[in-house]
Amino acid sequence: VAAVATPALVFTGFMGAGKSRALRHAHAAGLDAVDADLLLADELGEPIASFFAARGEAEFRRRESELVLRLLDEGHEAIALGGGAVLSEAVRDALRPHTVVWLKVGVEELWRRARGSHRPLASDEHEFRRLYAEREPLYSGLADAVMLSADAVTEALPSLDRLAASGATRLIWAESESGSYPVWIGEGILPIARAAGPGNPFCVTDTHVGDLYLTELGEMPAITVPAGEPSKTMAQAEKVLAGLSEAGATRSDHVVALGGGVVGDLAGFCAATYQRGLAIVHAPTSLLAQVDSAYGGKTGVDLAGAKNYVGAYHQPTAVVADIGTLGTLPEEELASGFAEVVKTALLAGGGAWERAQRIGTLDPRPLLPLVIECALTKLEIVRSDERDGSRRAVLNLGHTVGHAIESAGGFTRHRHGEAVGLGLLAALRLSEADSLRSDVAGLLDAHGLPTSLDPAIETDAVMAAISRDKKHTSQRGLGFVLLSRPGEPEFGVRIDPDRVRQAVEELR
Ligand SMILES: NC(=O)c1ccc[n+]([C@@H]2O[C@H](COP(=O)([O-])OP(=O)(O)OC[C@H]3O[C@@H](n4cnc5c(N)ncnc54)[C@H](O)[C@@H]3O)[C@@H](O)[C@H]2O)c1
């Protein structure tokens, strides 16, 4: 790959994703920005739609590719490409040294935007969806960064600017109502975390992870809690808060949560409350945390017998997921993280579910695309509903029974992911998705996850914990997430307690 003096920011994505809009933001921020479609229409001497109709797609693509290759060569700082420009292999090759930003917008929303427009390829919905499915892998494969909306470009520019030098394989710009932040995913990128927040860094970690990775993270005060779910308590939170105070953390500094989901939830809760809130950077080191818990800003601790009962929403300032750290993760913990992968793939459906079924051994390195895909699925859901008001509730698939199993076992019998796996089986039974339930059971089993409950856990205790689920409201009772087919979750479904009991009993 030929080196370029300065990599350009190149916006790609399907028609209607907002590439020109993104470019206008880049231009407003002072970058030399060019829109390939506008320049092409100029060169063709007529609107793209009429050229396309008169001369055909092949001739159009030839002219488009010629122009894009020239623009990439000219040293512009930002370029917006037409949606089909990446179909050309020469263009794809020429994009390599540049920072390619994929504007990823769901096909429903894209069709809503494109319908009735004069775009040549937007007259037939079926064809539109087929084209989207065909091109998505191209955008995804080329992307260095993924953005979920064009309007976040101004805020994301400093991170996009640093991307080429960061060593990260992928940057995802996470958005939610209360704040947006960069998610860096790659190998060997842990040290980014120390400077990814304001002021001085203060680490919170656990006994296993601290020993392994504190040195790599770099010199900073560290507060270490015992490893495992029993540390997600108010008592440990108080120790962490006292530790931050003794170490001299101020509101203008940041916490680095170095560890799995337990450290992330505990440190997140402390960061949300210490001096009424200081910044947190998540550096997730377990598969579970890298595919799920580090994103979306939910933090909290357990009360005796009541999972995640105390907590706060507190979005991170950044997430740094270094998949190199998965190399030291014990096999059972990799498996536990896989349960959340299965959940995410069931929610996403389509290709994601097919890929999850094909995953063989959980070797850390090939997990990179999986981590990226799961992070994106979760972040797209959180973007549309940060606080569980509606769509975010689907992320709870398998968790109502799963959390109850954890609580009923005193947080020591089943790991979180193991309990979620069992909860998925119960949820699929309640969804009457019998054949999907056996597929999921087979998949869990193949990855060393239990498909039956620890005999020491009583059904009554699980039922009691379900009735204490924090999603239970006095007005509306407790709603379950059901899934009759991959990709088609339903939330807020009331279910007769006897049927729930049967689904739990069946796990014996
Ligand atoms: N906030 C959220 O949105 C959210 C979502 C899902 C789960 N969670 C929470 O996440 C928690 C489960 O997370 P978890 O499974 O990561 O548990 P965990 O944090 O206890 O980590 C599992 C074990 O692996 C060890 N470990 C972690 N990284 C390691 C590494 N790189 N090398 C060696 N050992 C390593 C830990 O020390 C621990 O012993 C639960 O409390 C669950 O409620 C939160």
Ligand as a Chemical Component Dictionary entry (heavy atoms), coordinates in Angstrom:
data_LIG
# 
_chem_comp.id                   LIG 
_chem_comp.type                 NON-POLYMER 
_chem_comp.pdbx_formal_charge   0 
_chem_comp.three_letter_code    LIG 
# 
loop_
_chem_comp_atom.comp_id 
_chem_comp_atom.atom_id 
_chem_comp_atom.alt_atom_id 
_chem_comp_atom.type_symbol 
_chem_comp_atom.charge 
_chem_comp_atom.model_Cartn_x 
_chem_comp_atom.model_Cartn_y 
_chem_comp_atom.model_Cartn_z 
_chem_comp_atom.pdbx_ordinal 
LIG N1  N1  N 0  -23.559 -2.798  32.757 1  
LIG C1  C1  C 0  -24.039 -3.599  31.859 2  
LIG O1  O1  O 0  -24.637 -3.166  30.878 3  
LIG C2  C2  C 0  -23.832 -5.079  32.005 4  
LIG C3  C3  C 0  -24.158 -5.938  30.946 5  
LIG C4  C4  C 0  -23.894 -7.298  31.080 6  
LIG C5  C5  C 0  -23.329 -7.772  32.258 7  
LIG N2  N2  N 1  -23.042 -6.916  33.267 8  
LIG C6  C6  C 0  -22.415 -7.397  34.502 9  
LIG O2  O2  O 0  -21.141 -7.921  34.194 10 
LIG C7  C7  C 0  -20.759 -8.833  35.228 11 
LIG C8  C8  C 0  -20.112 -10.044 34.600 12 
LIG O3  O3  O 0  -18.931 -9.653  33.930 13 
LIG P1  P1  P 0  -17.724 -10.679 33.705 14 
LIG O4  O4  O 0  -18.242 -11.954 33.214 15 
LIG O5  O5  O -1 -16.691 -9.963  32.938 16 
LIG O6  O6  O 0  -17.262 -10.974 35.195 17 
LIG P2  P2  P 0  -15.951 -10.554 36.019 18 
LIG O7  O7  O 0  -15.694 -9.127  35.934 19 
LIG O8  O8  O 0  -16.110 -11.158 37.358 20 
LIG O9  O9  O 0  -14.781 -11.307 35.252 21 
LIG C9  C9  C 0  -14.770 -12.706 35.243 22 
LIG C10 C10 C 0  -13.456 -13.261 35.808 23 
LIG O10 O10 O 0  -12.451 -13.132 34.816 24 
LIG C11 C11 C 0  -11.317 -12.449 35.358 25 
LIG N3  N3  N 0  -10.720 -11.702 34.269 26 
LIG C12 C12 C 0  -11.249 -10.654 33.602 27 
LIG N4  N4  N 0  -10.449 -10.305 32.581 28 
LIG C13 C13 C 0  -9.385  -11.150 32.609 29 
LIG C14 C14 C 0  -8.233  -11.308 31.783 30 
LIG N5  N5  N 0  -8.047  -10.567 30.704 31 
LIG N6  N6  N 0  -7.355  -12.271 32.112 32 
LIG C15 C15 C 0  -7.572  -13.082 33.185 33 
LIG N7  N7  N 0  -8.647  -12.995 33.982 34 
LIG C16 C16 C 0  -9.543  -12.039 33.686 35 
LIG C17 C17 C 0  -11.871 -11.625 36.473 36 
LIG O11 O11 O 0  -10.870 -11.330 37.432 37 
LIG C18 C18 C 0  -12.940 -12.557 37.045 38 
LIG O12 O12 O 0  -12.338 -13.494 37.881 39 
LIG C19 C19 C 0  -22.025 -9.150  35.985 40 
LIG O13 O13 O 0  -21.998 -8.536  37.243 41 
LIG C20 C20 C 0  -23.124 -8.556  35.150 42 
LIG O14 O14 O 0  -24.226 -8.154  35.910 43 
LIG C21 C21 C 0  -23.271 -5.592  33.157 44 
# 
loop_
_chem_comp_bond.comp_id 
_chem_comp_bond.atom_id_1 
_chem_comp_bond.atom_id_2 
_chem_comp_bond.value_order 
_chem_comp_bond.pdbx_ordinal 
LIG N1  C1  SING 1  
LIG C1  O1  DOUB 2  
LIG C1  C2  SING 3  
LIG C2  C3  SING 4  
LIG C2  C21 DOUB 5  
LIG C3  C4  DOUB 6  
LIG C4  C5  SING 7  
LIG C5  N2  DOUB 8  
LIG N2  C6  SING 9  
LIG N2  C21 SING 10 
LIG C6  O2  SING 11 
LIG C6  C20 SING 12 
LIG O2  C7  SING 13 
LIG C7  C8  SING 14 
LIG C7  C19 SING 15 
LIG C8  O3  SING 16 
LIG O3  P1  SING 17 
LIG P1  O4  DOUB 18 
LIG P1  O5  SING 19 
LIG P1  O6  SING 20 
LIG O6  P2  SING 21 
LIG P2  O7  DOUB 22 
LIG P2  O8  SING 23 
LIG P2  O9  SING 24 
LIG O9  C9  SING 25 
LIG C9  C10 SING 26 
LIG C10 O10 SING 27 
LIG C10 C18 SING 28 
LIG O10 C11 SING 29 
LIG C11 N3  SING 30 
LIG C11 C17 SING 31 
LIG N3  C12 SING 32 
LIG N3  C16 SING 33 
LIG C12 N4  DOUB 34 
LIG N4  C13 SING 35 
LIG C13 C14 SING 36 
LIG C13 C16 DOUB 37 
LIG C14 N5  SING 38 
LIG C14 N6  DOUB 39 
LIG N6  C15 SING 40 
LIG C15 N7  DOUB 41 
LIG N7  C16 SING 42 
LIG C17 O11 SING 43 
LIG C17 C18 SING 44 
LIG C18 O12 SING 45 
LIG C19 O13 SING 46 
LIG C19 C20 SING 47 
LIG C20 O14 SING 48 
# 
